[in-house]
Amino acid sequence: MKDFKAKEFKDNQKKVIVFHGLCKGCGLCIEKCPFKAIKFSTKDLGVHSTPTVEIDLDKCTACGICEVTCPDSALKIEKFKKIINHESC
């Protein structure tokens, strides 16, 4: 049986987690993303051997639209808080 591990796409402002075991490859997240930051993966397959998705972090704003539109809860968005050092201001 194939092990469907989550894949993280992360930079210093956000983390997007794609759960390959939940993604059915419907493409709804791709269709709804206003920034065109999501595309079908050429490397990873979902639970039904359908393409799963990957995230372009340069385009992604972590708006969360993909997370709420995914019918299978296959995406999770985490925004990181900015830490401001007031002493250096």
trRosetta pair geometry for C-beta under 8 A, 3 or more apart (Angstrom, degrees):
i j d omega theta_ij theta_ji phi_ij phi_ji
4 19 7.4 62 141 173 109 67
4 20 4.4 -145 -164 91 94 96
4 21 3.1 134 101 -67 142 89
4 22 8.0 154 138 -10 141 53
4 46 7.6 46 -133 -155 130 45
4 47 6.3 -15 -81 -82 159 78
5 20 6.8 30 65 31 39 119
5 21 8.0 73 -29 -26 13 106
6 17 5.1 7 174 -176 127 103
6 18 6.5 159 -160 79 72 43
6 19 4.9 -33 -102 -99 94 62
6 20 6.9 -175 -103 5 35 79
6 21 7.9 -64 -65 14 66 96
7 17 7.3 155 77 -156 40 56
7 18 4.9 -14 59 59 92 98
7 20 6.5 63 -8 -37 102 107
7 44 6.6 -93 -28 -81 152 167
7 54 7.6 -48 109 -110 142 80
8 15 5.9 -22 -162 -167 105 105
8 16 7.4 144 -157 76 53 46
8 17 5.4 -24 -100 -101 71 75
9 15 7.1 151 79 -159 50 53
9 16 4.6 -12 61 61 103 96
9 17 7.8 -167 23 -77 69 30
9 18 7.2 45 -7 -10 105 104
9 54 7.0 124 -69 -169 136 70
9 55 4.1 -170 59 60 167 118
9 57 5.6 -165 159 -60 107 105
9 60 7.7 100 116 12 130 160
10 14 7.2 -150 -137 103 55 49
10 15 4.2 -2 -105 -110 95 86
10 16 7.5 -166 -72 26 54 58
10 57 7.5 -8 91 -100 6 145
11 14 6.3 23 50 49 85 69
11 57 4.9 137 -26 170 121 142
12 80 6.9 -97 162 58 47 150
13 62 7.1 -146 127 -6 97 139
13 79 6.9 -24 160 -151 72 74
13 80 5.7 -149 -159 43 26 103
14 57 7.3 179 72 -143 104 98
14 60 6.7 -131 86 118 147 115
14 62 4.0 -151 -120 -63 149 137
14 77 6.8 -24 -168 -167 114 86
14 78 6.5 153 -160 85 63 56
14 79 5.3 -29 -103 -109 87 56
14 80 6.4 -138 -73 2 34 85
15 77 7.6 150 83 -159 54 41
15 78 4.4 -3 56 58 97 107
15 80 7.4 80 -12 -43 91 98
16 55 4.6 76 79 -36 147 173
16 57 7.5 -164 15 -92 117 85
16 60 6.3 -79 -34 -174 142 163
16 62 7.2 -148 -66 -101 96 82
16 66 8.0 29 -146 74 126 139
16 75 6.6 -19 -171 -162 94 97
16 76 7.3 158 -157 80 47 50
16 77 5.7 -12 -106 -104 75 68
16 78 7.8 -164 -73 26 34 69
17 75 7.0 147 79 -157 58 45
17 76 4.3 -6 54 56 107 100
17 78 7.5 43 -12 -4 103 105
18 23 6.5 7 180 -46 95 138
18 52 6.2 125 158 157 128 121
18 53 5.9 -151 -129 72 142 82
18 54 7.1 -92 -10 -100 162 42
18 55 7.0 -175 -42 -22 119 105
18 74 6.4 20 -160 150 65 90
18 75 6.0 -14 -104 -101 63 72
19 22 4.2 33 105 21 115 113
19 23 6.5 159 86 -26 62 86
19 73 7.5 6 41 117 140 69
19 74 4.7 -133 59 -150 89 62
19 75 7.4 -136 14 -61 84 29
19 76 7.4 62 -27 -8 105 101
20 23 5.7 -51 -137 28 35 113
20 44 5.7 -101 -110 167 132 123
20 45 7.3 76 -170 91 117 38
20 46 5.5 -151 -171 -112 68 56
20 47 7.2 147 143 -44 65 69
20 52 4.9 -72 -123 -68 80 167
20 74 7.8 83 -78 -161 14 113
21 46 7.5 156 -101 -162 11 68
21 47 5.4 70 -160 -74 45 106
22 46 7.7 -71 78 -154 31 108
22 47 6.9 54 -70 -24 9 129
22 72 4.6 165 163 145 93 110
22 73 6.1 -68 171 80 153 69
22 74 3.9 -169 97 -94 106 86
23 46 4.0 -116 92 -112 88 127
23 47 7.0 153 65 0 53 88
23 50 7.7 -133 127 84 86 100
23 52 4.2 89 92 -127 150 96
23 53 6.5 -152 -144 9 148 86
23 72 6.5 158 -99 84 30 140
23 74 4.0 118 -71 -167 72 158
24 46 5.9 -171 -100 132 17 150
24 47 6.6 -40 -91 49 62 102
24 48 5.8 35 -142 13 74 124
24 50 6.2 39 170 52 46 141
24 72 5.7 144 -5 -41 101 155
24 74 7.7 -156 0 -42 64 148
25 40 7.3 49 -144 -125 92 108
25 46 5.1 -156 -38 22 94 139
25 48 6.9 -115 18 61 116 103
25 50 3.0 -123 15 130 154 122
25 51 5.1 108 -125 61 121 56
25 52 6.3 -90 -77 -82 82 41
25 53 8.0 162 -112 -40 56 80
26 71 6.9 17 30 32 161 114
26 72 7.8 147 4 -7 123 117
27 30 4.7 -47 -164 37 74 120
27 31 5.9 77 138 -25 85 99
27 40 7.1 -32 -98 -67 97 104
28 31 5.6 -55 -148 38 34 113
28 32 6.1 17 160 -8 68 114
28 69 5.5 -148 139 141 111 107
28 70 6.5 155 79 -103 114 47
28 71 6.7 74 29 -8 158 95
29 32 6.1 -65 -139 45 27 101
29 33 6.2 40 161 -41 65 103
29 38 5.2 -68 126 125 100 169
29 53 6.1 -75 76 -36 130 172
29 66 3.9 54 -150 -146 104 97
29 69 6.1 155 -92 82 60 109
29 70 5.4 5 -63 -75 111 94
29 74 8.0 -108 -30 71 142 105
29 75 6.1 112 -109 -23 151 149
30 33 6.2 -44 -145 13 25 114
30 38 4.8 -130 -96 102 63 105
30 39 6.4 82 -121 -106 118 33
30 40 7.0 -22 -71 -44 151 73
30 53 6.6 -160 -58 -115 99 129
32 65 5.4 -149 137 146 109 114
32 66 6.6 159 81 -90 107 57
32 69 4.6 49 42 37 168 175
33 36 6.1 144 106 -75 109 20
33 37 5.4 -129 175 39 140 78
33 38 4.8 153 -27 17 157 107
33 65 6.3 155 -104 83 48 119
33 66 5.6 9 -79 -65 96 106
34 63 7.1 -7 37 43 111 164
34 65 6.6 85 -5 19 93 163
35 59 4.8 161 145 162 107 92
35 60 6.5 150 89 -100 141 31
35 61 5.9 147 -44 -3 158 100
35 63 7.4 146 -10 -1 121 127
36 56 7.9 -3 119 44 66 134
36 59 6.1 -72 82 174 68 152
37 55 6.0 18 146 -159 97 74
37 56 4.8 -135 -155 58 66 87
37 57 7.7 79 -165 -80 117 16
37 58 8.0 -173 -126 69 99 53
37 59 3.7 -169 -95 99 88 105
37 60 3.9 133 178 -70 156 70
37 61 7.7 -164 -35 0 153 64
38 53 5.2 4 -173 -177 103 132
38 54 7.4 160 -150 78 60 36
38 55 5.9 -26 -99 -103 72 63
38 56 7.4 -139 -65 13 27 83
38 60 7.9 76 -52 -86 75 104
38 66 6.0 124 -44 -102 151 145
39 53 6.7 151 80 -151 27 81
39 54 6.2 -23 66 59 77 82
39 56 7.1 49 2 -28 104 107
40 51 4.2 43 -170 128 110 141
40 52 7.6 138 -151 86 65 23
40 53 6.1 -68 -106 -103 37 63
40 54 7.8 37 140 15 16 82
41 44 4.4 -5 118 43 155 87
41 45 7.9 -135 84 -60 116 34
41 51 5.6 -179 55 -172 70 93
41 52 5.2 2 22 74 126 70
41 53 6.0 159 -25 -146 91 9
41 54 4.5 103 -87 -26 91 103
42 51 7.6 -9 -86 -132 31 124
43 54 7.8 54 37 -53 101 137
44 51 7.5 92 85 -157 61 61
44 52 4.8 -48 110 48 105 115
44 54 7.3 124 29 -61 119 100
45 49 5.2 -7 178 -141 135 45
45 50 6.7 131 -160 63 81 24
45 51 6.5 -66 -113 -100 59 35
45 52 6.4 122 -174 -10 13 93
46 49 7.3 -89 67 -11 61 7
46 50 5.0 -22 48 66 111 79
46 51 6.9 35 -4 108 97 15
46 52 4.2 130 -60 -70 89 93
46 74 7.8 -17 -127 -140 123 152
47 50 7.9 -7 56 31 53 89
52 74 7.6 -138 -147 166 105 140
53 75 7.8 -23 66 -77 131 115
55 60 5.5 16 180 -53 109 145
56 59 4.4 36 99 24 112 109
56 60 6.3 160 83 -24 57 91
57 60 5.3 -52 -128 35 37 115
62 77 5.1 145 -153 -172 83 121
62 78 7.8 -69 -145 76 130 25
62 79 5.0 134 137 -82 151 94
64 67 4.8 -52 -160 37 68 119
64 68 6.0 53 147 -14 89 103
64 77 5.0 -132 -96 46 72 151
65 68 6.3 -65 -148 43 30 99
65 69 6.0 15 161 -9 68 117
66 69 6.1 -67 -139 45 26 102
66 70 6.2 37 163 -38 65 104
66 75 5.1 -40 127 99 104 167
66 77 7.4 117 63 -49 97 119
67 70 6.4 -47 -149 15 23 112
67 75 4.9 -124 -95 102 63 102
67 76 6.3 76 -122 -115 117 28
67 77 4.9 -101 -44 -2 140 105
70 73 6.0 146 104 -74 111 19
70 74 5.2 -129 177 37 143 81
70 75 5.1 146 -21 20 155 102
73 76 7.9 33 177 -64 78 85
84 89 7.4 22 172 -53 104 124
85 88 4.5 38 105 17 113 110
85 89 7.3 173 98 -28 62 83
86 89 5.4 -42 -153 13 46 122
